[in-house]
């Protein structure tokens, strides 16, 4: 997905904001939200790889704008068509090697299911 992030240029043109400190001051005054100077500097200098909805909402509240004012997303295009012949996973990859250690073990490996005869009823706390 092609993302065009014009936040810094838009801030300068529309709001005459040129530094993270200026943006922080506006956000505190107009939205009641204080983001760190480092976070604001990063948003102003680079296109973020990820951004929280809360952060986007705070920016839009403080600057009375829409996300589309400074960020545009367009579909990926290859020769006029999207590449659907070889779909890919967006987040991570499947682990094809089941022997490889996983972050969380599969509980079924440690607690095998008990086979019960049909109609067998187990009651807790009752004596037989």
N, C-alpha and C positions, 0 to 999 in steps of 0.2 A: 504494500500500500504506500503510495506516495504521499508524504506529509510535508506541507509547506508551513513553516513556523516563522512568522514575521513579527513576533512579539516585541522585540527591541525597537524595530523601525516604527511599528504602530504606536508604541508608547511615546516615542519622540514626536511623531507627527500629530497625534490626536490629543495627547495630554502633557506634552513638554516634560516628560519624565525621562531623565538620562542616566540615572544611577539607581542601584538597588536600594540605597538609603531613602531616596525620594519616593520610590514605590512602596517601601515599608511604611513610611509616614502616611501616605494616602490610604493604604490598606487598614492601618490602625484607626484612622479618623473616620473612614467611610464604611468599613465593614466590621470593625471591632476585632480584627484578626491580625496577629503578629506572626509572620513567617520570618525565619532567620535570613540574615543578609546573604549567607552562603546559598540558601535555597533560591532566593530571588535572583541572585547573580547568575546562578546556573540556568534558571528559566530565561533570563534575558540574553545570555550568551549563546546557548546551545538549544537545539531541538531536544526536548526531553524524550527519553526512551519510554517512560511511563509517567503518568501524572494522576493523582487522585481526583475523584469527582469533587471532593470537599475543597481542594485547592483551586480547581477551576471555578467552582461556585463562588469562592471568596474573591478571586480576581474579578470575576464578572460583576459581583455585587459592589466592590470598591470602585470599579471604573465605569459602572453602568454600561456594560457592553455584552456582547455575545461572543462565545468561543470562536465562531466563524469570522469575527472581525479580524483576528490575527492568526488563525490556524485553518488551513484547508486540507481536506483529505480527498484523494482521488483514487480510483481503482488502478491497480497495476495493469499495465497494458503491454502486451508483447505482440507486435504485428497486428494490432487492432483486435486481438482476441485475448481473453484471460487464459492462463495456462491451467486447464482443468484435467489434462491427460495424466498428470502425475501429482495427485494431491499430497500435501505435506501437513504434518502436525504443527500447530502453532506453538505449543508449549511443551518443550522436552521431546524425548523420543521414547518409543516403547523399548523396554528391556527384553531383548530376545533370549538372553542367556539367563534362564531361571536359577542357575546355580550361583549367580553373582549375588552378593549380599545386598539386601535392600535396606532402605532407611528404617522401615517398620516391618517386622517379620509377619508372615501370614499365620494367624492364630490356628488355622487348621493343621499346621505342621506340628504344633505342640499339644493340641487338644483334639485328638481324632474323635469323630462322632461315634457315640455308643449306639450299637445296634440293639434295638428293643423288639421283642416279639410283638406281633400285632395284638392290640388290645391291652397291653401291659400298662398299668397306671402307676405312677410313682407319686406318692403323697408325702409331703414334708411333715415331720413331727408326729406322725401317727405310728403306733405300734402295731405289728402284725401278730 
